[in-house]
Amino acid sequence: MLKRREKSLSRRSLGVTLIELLIAMSTGLTVVAAGVTFLSGTLSTATANLLRVRMHQDLQSVIAGISRDLVRAGEWALADEALLASATADLHFDAVSGSVTARAVSSGGTAPVEAFGFANAAASLRGATLVAWHGEGAAVHRHDLVITGVPGPDRLTLSIPDGVTLDLMTVSAGRWSVRNPFAGVTVNEDGTCVLLRYDLDGDGVQGHEEHFGFRLNSGRTAIQSSTTATSCTAGNWDAVTDPALFRIARFDIHRLSADAAPPEGASAAYELMLEARLAREPNLTRRLRHVVLTRNPAPP
């Protein structure tokens, strides 16, 4: 009996055989490999999802920025003052050609009116265009005159284009206006660039850094913005999207046709289309569409 126990203990002390060890190692490696593969796939999927979310958020941010600027396009702090002046004062010209002086007088009278006595009038109106209408019906004549100065609160100096002679000496209240220097939105032919202006600092004067723009870059991979853009190729432009993260496949902005009239209270409607694809996963794309309503009317 004692000898049998010794033999049994002796066999157990020998441990596992080489074959058993190899089988165990092979099984373990298989399990580990499966786990690594699963983890790698999970991480890859999670990374792609995070990049997709980041791309969506960045595109939404770009659309929000463009929309905000489009809504503000044409915003002029002195618009109400200029409108009030044109609605309440007649203008008397001292000449009909060359450089002329226009005096503001009470509507239908001769008493001087300080129509241009508002703050920053001289700086904001110099270089602006005064539009005057004369006549009725089909015989209405329009004159675009450049304001060269504001020598007093009741008068302007104007430049009449060479070869042009005014057919009037007095313009009645309501028949003239000062064109908003910030008005107008310009979109290039293929819709990859938009330019606009608004009175960012609220002083009524158009500054160097109040020329805003958005465009698709020359490599057609990223969107750029500018605050000094006088054209789609001039000014300082900075990227607002990162082509290392995603590439812009489409950037298109255009004004909706007159047939699709904007809602009441809006002066125009612009449709913005954005499409991008991940740089690491070109098959993963995102497309966004947004309609922007502007509130400030275009210049006369």
Beta strands, then each sheet from edge to edge (+ up, - down):
strand 1: 89-93
strand 2: 99-106
strand 3: 129-134
strand 4: 141-152
strand 5: 155-159
strand 6: 170-171
strand 7: 176-178
strand 8: 185-187
strand 9: 193-197
strand 10: 211-216
strand 11: 223-226
strand 12: 238-239
strand 13: 246-255
strand 14: 268-278
strand 15: 285-294
sheet 1: 6+ 1- 2+ 5- 4+ 3- 7+
sheet 2: 8+ 9- 10+ 11- 12+
sheet 3: 13+ 14- 15+
end
